């Protein structure tokens, strides 16, 4: 297992082309918004910042670097048509990397690693890169590049241990959603005073892109089942089928099944963090035909808050989408399918927002108890939301992020 999941061993096989960087033709600072991921769920966390930075700092060249057309289209939805369209650049990935990733079932993010290795000239031409994931720190740790400066804006505000990954320490500047993340990262020593800023949650600035919808023709309460993709932590593998069977055979609730978009991207799922592999089960075709069940294994609605905004109850395990859901306090039930001792573990702080069940047979009783939302759970959700997100009703989070980036650039490159 360790051999299969060793990213460092795979990195050793990647040929690194020589870096040739010329800045003589670029008098302005260049900032790239990089999307080095095959899916769309990270786009909305940084794309709203792009037009704000363009407007605040017209002296800065702002480009967009994507892995494919679908990402480029997703970024375009967040741009301001009144401003010049940024230059879009494409990460080129070698055929060999694609073949190896396909042969290994995609259990290791070779395309993301290869996307960095094959584009060092392009990425090295920027003064700074704004990214929503940590793979980009390989530019610093593996490829020994001290420029571009790396700016991190996390794609989510959850509590899992990955949210305080040691990789974050390799970023030059970190944008944080609120006090919770800031305090935890400072205590873990992965951010530094003066090298981070609390800016809120730019994804919330894009609420207008997910309009309220009615997914069912009845007035039953709607449950959103949102399992994560991590093969150790996800409830899908052991609880998923009993849960779908329960909702298929009852007439009290509607169900939206909208897992993390990465769950159904691969048949073989791997967790580098937990060193675990599992084969992912498919959704039986019969569930797609039921009027009170809506199955979505990866559309744009899974990432634009359409479902979290329109559900009456959240049913999940470890996804950070729970924090987007509790913007408006509502019932939640959490599925402990992996035997977590969670009560005093900060990585499971959000499980205090609702009931936690260890067996899918307990779901009917938990649903009965969930409505109406108890005052205790309401207060916990409201307090956690306020601590997690520093939202200013008068200043968009993306505007705060743009101002923080501009100030950081001015301190790093005072002569430009």
Steps between C-alpha positions, in 0.01 A plus 500: 500500500771745594674431172183559300424826675852645517478834322869562562592180315284605207651847502842349458388358165387835361750671275531869581575723200744786544341822622549795270339819629517841337347803669635770274173523306279508811524835679189436705458251780342180376255304713360167387186342640587131467246215483714187497220251558284287275172600665306825555441508875798728570421769243244704696737539795742726312339604169288778661826666603617543140279796396549665840878488458473625141298799615711575807837457330485579127880517509510123567464252215249235610492171307300180540672161471271198468514127434213489250211669324247423774713685754544795267124519450444482876746784562333713233174493698671697777659771286379857455395565137578868553868419549754363251489122478814355657731294286422130536791257492480120486707255701645247258546148634714239328341194344714269714355648820146456371566139401655410836215668688246309295681169554516556876134597521584854601576398859776762520454854357762456229333750268526770766863418570579462130318825427749680720805318370411553134425871538785636706588762240144631498451490878843648563414802286259625767586710801225332700251216467167490683392141557222313687694176562835388643652296216647824365744510792701242302627799303682595818581163658569287193593744226681750727337812356501808722301698247204511447379584846229252600170631638254249646123540530355171631211339311279458803492580869469155655659344806670187364868452572575583136391857577821540703726306265872571552517582128330832575819619671668517157271779381627857511157643583173341613146637467272372775121494536485584870633481853459123532741419219741778598525396864538130423766559233694734727492246782621230258780730380405478132433871447709794615405838645491758223484236227127435506173690488144423608283586202172306530370255242509612136274214396215669687540799269375275218170406666310659213629227266300239694141619488238346730340202330228247560634155420182309585132540422390427858536683830686232696815601690810451285804317633841561341730196524854628441763229563868583464738321263777406745494116505558481874265776613216480246171344609417401142685169503330345804188712557415626152284218366294456820437877498386505137283194562336668798411816312381304197247310710349783708261786418585767762814658352661592172866417455770683308802274466787736413834365622832682482571523129818293535315194632377390158796615293687174555406141565803440722530761774821566688584703807865606515430656840359177648672247268181320407347371177137413430299412194210739461149358460271635229149632549243242383303625198161451671559797731525744210139430403343589836315833515601570860872431447739725308837341418790727401848350502688803371318786325569869560212507749713282728754779539301826477297458824176419311441199723623636832275803455190299410517213753305472824742253660867424441609135518873447466833401648810720469440742211567867565175577314332483841641846569338639187174332606489653850503853362130452576469268805310180418493137616804282432585134559854361481600145407782341696578209269869479593478466877638844579545602863387847411359675806818688599680492165525845333493328161137409572389827659211529252347171618372698797254676266257208500448136586773244428401143416719191473256278312274578201221313680489796740418746220115488518502579872760774452286660228200497733701684764661746258193716436462762627862603552576514871608830649829345615595395146383833361724691739800275427459542126461876520802538729715274284405685183596833655835360617569327167414785263596863547221639283468877464156602368650814346816356340507192280740227607655503152570873538673439833702221340603725209611773741703251704667360187581849374653600833703179509631559148597856589701374797668224300577701188534864616686612190236380252 
